[in-house]
Amino acid sequence: MPLINRSVSIAANAQNDNLLAGSAFEYLPSNAQLTFGIVQASGATGGILCTVQSGSDILMEEGPLVVRAGLPIRPDDFTLEDVALGGERIIIKARNTTAGAIIVNLSMIVQEI
């Protein structure tokens, strides 16, 4: 069961179109149950707005993240789940609405089915 952990800095008033860009699991190699944990490491709630898409399924649209230093804690921060088909693209977009850089920490659990 693969676990993808990422820590990405989002510049002030900037957007990262896919936090998983370049990952071996940006495009799923096989059918899988996905579980996502995404938090922002600092700043006020709402500083980062996040969109999560699994294939054609939109799991979260421009939603605020929990503020927590470090990686997401399981099960508390793992609030999104989806079943995705092999070959589908996983997109986690993050938009910083503040005047300072903010780090986004994410974990994605991939359980092949």
GROMACS elastic network, one bead per residue, 0.5 to 0.9 nm:
[ bonds ]
;  ai    aj funct       b0    kb
    1   109     6  0.70840   500
    1   110     6  0.58559   500
    1   111     6  0.51165   500
    1   112     6  0.70836   500
    2   108     6  0.82558   500
    2   109     6  0.60365   500
    2   110     6  0.52977   500
    2   111     6  0.69545   500
    2   112     6  0.88520   500
    3   107     6  0.67999   500
    3   108     6  0.57540   500
    3   110     6  0.63474   500
    3   111     6  0.89376   500
    4    20     6  0.89012   500
    4    23     6  0.83962   500
    4    25     6  0.81454   500
    4   106     6  0.79040   500
    4   107     6  0.54304   500
    4   108     6  0.50935   500
    4   109     6  0.65116   500
    4   110     6  0.80857   500
    5    71     6  0.77934   500
    5   105     6  0.74824   500
    5   106     6  0.57122   500
    5   108     6  0.66871   500
    5   109     6  0.89487   500
    6    19     6  0.77121   500
    6    20     6  0.79421   500
    6    71     6  0.84455   500
    6   104     6  0.80279   500
    6   105     6  0.57509   500
    6   106     6  0.52913   500
    6   107     6  0.65266   500
    6   108     6  0.88670   500
    7    19     6  0.86911   500
    7    70     6  0.89117   500
    7    71     6  0.80642   500
    7   103     6  0.65994   500
    7   104     6  0.57052   500
    7   106     6  0.64825   500
    8    16     6  0.89579   500
    8    19     6  0.70994   500
    8   102     6  0.83785   500
    8   103     6  0.54563   500
    8   104     6  0.52824   500
    8   105     6  0.65124   500
    8   106     6  0.85020   500
    9   101     6  0.64938   500
    9   102     6  0.56252   500
    9   104     6  0.62134   500
    9   105     6  0.88058   500
   10    13     6  0.82553   500
   10    14     6  0.63928   500
   10    15     6  0.66907   500
   10    16     6  0.67158   500
   10    48     6  0.85780   500
   10    94     6  0.75611   500
   10    95     6  0.74283   500
   10    96     6  0.62904   500
   10   100     6  0.87340   500
   10   101     6  0.55052   500
   10   102     6  0.53790   500
   10   103     6  0.60197   500
   10   104     6  0.72386   500
   11    14     6  0.52753   500
   11    15     6  0.75863   500
   11    16     6  0.88398   500
   11    95     6  0.89932   500
   11    96     6  0.69263   500
   11    98     6  0.88424   500
   11    99     6  0.84034   500
   11   100     6  0.66490   500
   11   102     6  0.66809   500
   11   103     6  0.86714   500
   12    15     6  0.86735   500
   12    96     6  0.60354   500
   12    97     6  0.71303   500
   12    98     6  0.56984   500
   12   102     6  0.74899   500
   13    95     6  0.72602   500
   13    96     6  0.50563   500
   13    97     6  0.51699   500
   13    98     6  0.56874   500
   13    99     6  0.61431   500
   13   100     6  0.76191   500
   13   101     6  0.81381   500
   14    94     6  0.85625   500
   14    95     6  0.59885   500
   14    96     6  0.54766   500
   14    97     6  0.75454   500
   14    98     6  0.88017   500
   14   101     6  0.86630   500
   15    18     6  0.89553   500
   15    93     6  0.73314   500
   15    94     6  0.56802   500
   15    96     6  0.61316   500
   15    97     6  0.88873   500
   16    19     6  0.64365   500
   16    92     6  0.84702   500
   16    93     6  0.57424   500
   16    94     6  0.53443   500
   16    95     6  0.64628   500
   16    96     6  0.86695   500
   17    21     6  0.83531   500
   17    91     6  0.76778   500
   17    92     6  0.71550   500
   17    94     6  0.66881   500
   17    95     6  0.82864   500
   18    21     6  0.53519   500
   18    26     6  0.87495   500
   18    90     6  0.83346   500
   18    91     6  0.52939   500
   18    94     6  0.74303   500
   19    22     6  0.87614   500
   19    23     6  0.89163   500
   19    91     6  0.72394   500
   19    92     6  0.54417   500
   19    93     6  0.62812   500
   19    94     6  0.74078   500
   19   104     6  0.88708   500
   19   106     6  0.85350   500
   20    23     6  0.54449   500
   20    24     6  0.86384   500
   20    25     6  0.75324   500
   20    26     6  0.55570   500
   20    90     6  0.73986   500
   20    91     6  0.66740   500
   20    92     6  0.66135   500
   20    93     6  0.88426   500
   21    24     6  0.87781   500
   21    25     6  0.88873   500
   21    26     6  0.61670   500
   21    91     6  0.80948   500
   21    92     6  0.89444   500
   22    25     6  0.82648   500
   22    26     6  0.67543   500
   23    26     6  0.52254   500
   23    27     6  0.81426   500
   24    27     6  0.69245   500
   24    28     6  0.77004   500
   24    29     6  0.81519   500
   25    28     6  0.50453   500
   25    29     6  0.69863   500
   25    89     6  0.82131   500
   25    90     6  0.75700   500
   25   110     6  0.84545   500
   26    88     6  0.82151   500
   26    89     6  0.56195   500
   26    90     6  0.52071   500
   26    91     6  0.71755   500
   27    30     6  0.89566   500
   27    86     6  0.75218   500
   27    87     6  0.53112   500
   27    88     6  0.54351   500
   27    90     6  0.62383   500
   28    31     6  0.71609   500
   28    32     6  0.77113   500
   28    84     6  0.78613   500
   28    85     6  0.71832   500
   28    88     6  0.56802   500
   28    89     6  0.65343   500
   28    90     6  0.75185   500
   28   110     6  0.89055   500
   29    32     6  0.87172   500
   29    85     6  0.85484   500
   29    86     6  0.51253   500
   29    87     6  0.58868   500
   29    88     6  0.84075   500
   30    84     6  0.84204   500
   30    85     6  0.63327   500
   30    87     6  0.67563   500
   30    88     6  0.87973   500
   30   112     6  0.67097   500
   30   113     6  0.79989   500
   31    83     6  0.74675   500
   31    84     6  0.57259   500
   31    87     6  0.81331   500
   31    88     6  0.87845   500
   31   111     6  0.85306   500
   31   112     6  0.58648   500
   31   113     6  0.57135   500
   32    82     6  0.83711   500
   32    83     6  0.57653   500
   32    84     6  0.54822   500
   32    85     6  0.64759   500
   32    86     6  0.72665   500
   32   110     6  0.60907   500
   32   111     6  0.52690   500
   32   113     6  0.50933   500
   33    81     6  0.72470   500
   33    82     6  0.58583   500
   33    84     6  0.64289   500
   33    85     6  0.89686   500
   33   109     6  0.80131   500
   33   110     6  0.59960   500
   33   111     6  0.50840   500
   33   112     6  0.63000   500
   33   113     6  0.66800   500
   34    54     6  0.87252   500
   34    80     6  0.81306   500
   34    81     6  0.54578   500
   34    82     6  0.52264   500
   34    83     6  0.60335   500
   34    84     6  0.72011   500
   34   108     6  0.67769   500
   34   109     6  0.56738   500
   34   111     6  0.64580   500
   34   112     6  0.86781   500
   35    78     6  0.64652   500
   35    79     6  0.76256   500
   35    80     6  0.57814   500
   35    82     6  0.67388   500
   35    83     6  0.89412   500
   35   107     6  0.82360   500
   35   108     6  0.56672   500
   35   109     6  0.51236   500
   35   110     6  0.68788   500
   35   111     6  0.84757   500
   36    77     6  0.81257   500
   36    78     6  0.52736   500
   36    79     6  0.65737   500
   36    80     6  0.51822   500
   36    81     6  0.63105   500
   36    82     6  0.88147   500
   36   106     6  0.73572   500
   36   107     6  0.59473   500
   36   109     6  0.65789   500
   37    71     6  0.83152   500
   37    72     6  0.54412   500
   37    73     6  0.75734   500
   37    74     6  0.77488   500
   37    75     6  0.85347   500
   37    76     6  0.85004   500
   37    77     6  0.51332   500
   37    79     6  0.63857   500
   37    80     6  0.70718   500
   37   105     6  0.82736   500
   37   106     6  0.55825   500
   37   107     6  0.51307   500
   37   108     6  0.63870   500
   37   109     6  0.86261   500
   38    50     6  0.87585   500
   38    65     6  0.68789   500
   38    66     6  0.77767   500
   38    71     6  0.80091   500
   38    72     6  0.61192   500
   38    77     6  0.67926   500
   38    78     6  0.72896   500
   38    79     6  0.84841   500
   38   104     6  0.71678   500
   38   105     6  0.58513   500
   38   107     6  0.64740   500
   38   108     6  0.84889   500
   39    65     6  0.53564   500
   39    66     6  0.51833   500
   39    67     6  0.58224   500
   39    68     6  0.61302   500
   39    69     6  0.80922   500
   39    70     6  0.83533   500
   39    71     6  0.73317   500
   39    72     6  0.61166   500
   39    77     6  0.74012   500
   39   103     6  0.87151   500
   39   104     6  0.58754   500
   39   105     6  0.54038   500
   39   106     6  0.63946   500
   40    43     6  0.76303   500
   40    44     6  0.89879   500
   40    45     6  0.82583   500
   40    47     6  0.83084   500
   40    48     6  0.70107   500
   40    65     6  0.60732   500
   40    66     6  0.62535   500
   40    68     6  0.61242   500
   40    69     6  0.73217   500
   40    70     6  0.86542   500
   40   102     6  0.69860   500
   40   103     6  0.58781   500
   40   105     6  0.60469   500
   40   106     6  0.85855   500
   41    66     6  0.85993   500
   41    67     6  0.57345   500
   41    68     6  0.51496   500
   41    70     6  0.64236   500
   41    71     6  0.83397   500
   41   102     6  0.68937   500
   41   103     6  0.53852   500
   41   104     6  0.59560   500
   41   105     6  0.67463   500
   42    45     6  0.86638   500
   42    47     6  0.87387   500
   42    67     6  0.59932   500
   42    68     6  0.68769   500
   42    69     6  0.66919   500
   42   102     6  0.62524   500
   42   103     6  0.69234   500
   42   104     6  0.85252   500
   43    46     6  0.84636   500
   43    47     6  0.63261   500
   43    48     6  0.86862   500
   43    67     6  0.71139   500
   43    98     6  0.86070   500
   43   100     6  0.87316   500
   43   102     6  0.69667   500
   44    47     6  0.55925   500
   44    48     6  0.86050   500
   44    66     6  0.89788   500
   44    67     6  0.70746   500
   45    48     6  0.73919   500
   45    64     6  0.63303   500
   45    65     6  0.63377   500
   45    66     6  0.63063   500
   45    67     6  0.61115   500
   46    49     6  0.61452   500
   46    63     6  0.77809   500
   46    65     6  0.65446   500
   46    66     6  0.84155   500
   46    96     6  0.86900   500
   46    97     6  0.76794   500
   46    98     6  0.89957   500
   47    64     6  0.72568   500
   47    65     6  0.80890   500
   47    95     6  0.82211   500
   47    96     6  0.58312   500
   47    97     6  0.52732   500
   47    98     6  0.57187   500
   47   102     6  0.79107   500
   48    62     6  0.86183   500
   48    63     6  0.81091   500
   48    64     6  0.59794   500
   48    65     6  0.64821   500
   48    94     6  0.63463   500
   48    95     6  0.54680   500
   48    97     6  0.61166   500
   48    98     6  0.79034   500
   48   102     6  0.76442   500
   48   104     6  0.80945   500
   49    61     6  0.82278   500
   49    63     6  0.50498   500
   49    65     6  0.67887   500
   49    93     6  0.82684   500
   49    94     6  0.57533   500
   49    95     6  0.51800   500
   49    96     6  0.65760   500
   49    97     6  0.74391   500
   50    60     6  0.71341   500
   50    61     6  0.65630   500
   50    63     6  0.51402   500
   50    64     6  0.63038   500
   50    65     6  0.71052   500
   50    92     6  0.69899   500
   50    93     6  0.55788   500
   50    95     6  0.63741   500
   50    96     6  0.89161   500
   51    58     6  0.76807   500
   51    59     6  0.75179   500
   51    60     6  0.50982   500
   51    63     6  0.65446   500
   51    91     6  0.78326   500
   51    92     6  0.57927   500
   51    93     6  0.50612   500
   51    94     6  0.65432   500
   51    95     6  0.86368   500
   52    57     6  0.85871   500
   52    58     6  0.61046   500
   52    59     6  0.53911   500
   52    60     6  0.50362   500
   52    61     6  0.66208   500
   52    62     6  0.84379   500
   52    80     6  0.87664   500
   52    90     6  0.77228   500
   52    91     6  0.57918   500
   52    93     6  0.64153   500
   52    94     6  0.88150   500
   53    56     6  0.67991   500
   53    57     6  0.56238   500
   53    59     6  0.56717   500
   53    60     6  0.71529   500
   53    61     6  0.84083   500
   53    89     6  0.80679   500
   53    90     6  0.58670   500
   53    91     6  0.50463   500
   53    92     6  0.64316   500
   53    93     6  0.84424   500
   54    57     6  0.51056   500
   54    58     6  0.64235   500
   54    59     6  0.71801   500
   54    82     6  0.72516   500
   54    83     6  0.82373   500
   54    84     6  0.64956   500
   54    88     6  0.69803   500
   54    89     6  0.62808   500
   54    91     6  0.64631   500
   54    92     6  0.87069   500
   55    58     6  0.79911   500
   55    84     6  0.68084   500
   55    85     6  0.78573   500
   55    87     6  0.85637   500
   55    89     6  0.51916   500
   55    90     6  0.61463   500
   55    91     6  0.80904   500
   56    88     6  0.82629   500
   56    89     6  0.86251   500
   57    82     6  0.82361   500
   57    84     6  0.86956   500
   58    61     6  0.68316   500
   59    80     6  0.68536   500
   59    81     6  0.78801   500
   59    82     6  0.78014   500
   60    63     6  0.61711   500
   60    80     6  0.80862   500
   62    93     6  0.86019   500
   62    94     6  0.81654   500
   62    95     6  0.81439   500
   65   104     6  0.89557   500
   66    77     6  0.78437   500
   68    71     6  0.78294   500
   68    72     6  0.75772   500
   68   105     6  0.89349   500
   69    72     6  0.84727   500
   69   105     6  0.84859   500
   70    73     6  0.85476   500
   70   105     6  0.69306   500
   71   104     6  0.89223   500
   71   105     6  0.54903   500
   71   106     6  0.64728   500
   71   107     6  0.71574   500
   72    75     6  0.85595   500
   72    76     6  0.78336   500
   72    77     6  0.54039   500
   72    78     6  0.71967   500
   72   105     6  0.69149   500
   72   106     6  0.64705   500
   72   107     6  0.65916   500
   73    76     6  0.57191   500
   73    77     6  0.54110   500
   73    78     6  0.72911   500
   74    77     6  0.59429   500
   74    78     6  0.59387   500
   75    78     6  0.53596   500
   75    79     6  0.78789   500
   76    79     6  0.73424   500
   77    80     6  0.87842   500
   78    81     6  0.79839   500
   78   107     6  0.83612   500
   78   108     6  0.87093   500
   83   113     6  0.88038   500
   84    87     6  0.86394   500
   84    88     6  0.66625   500
   84    89     6  0.88834   500
   84    90     6  0.88158   500
   85    88     6  0.57347   500
   86    89     6  0.87569   500
   94   104     6  0.80922   500
   96    99     6  0.82596   500
   96   100     6  0.83060   500
   96   101     6  0.75750   500
   96   102     6  0.71865   500
   97   100     6  0.87308   500
   98   101     6  0.75750   500
   98   102     6  0.83746   500
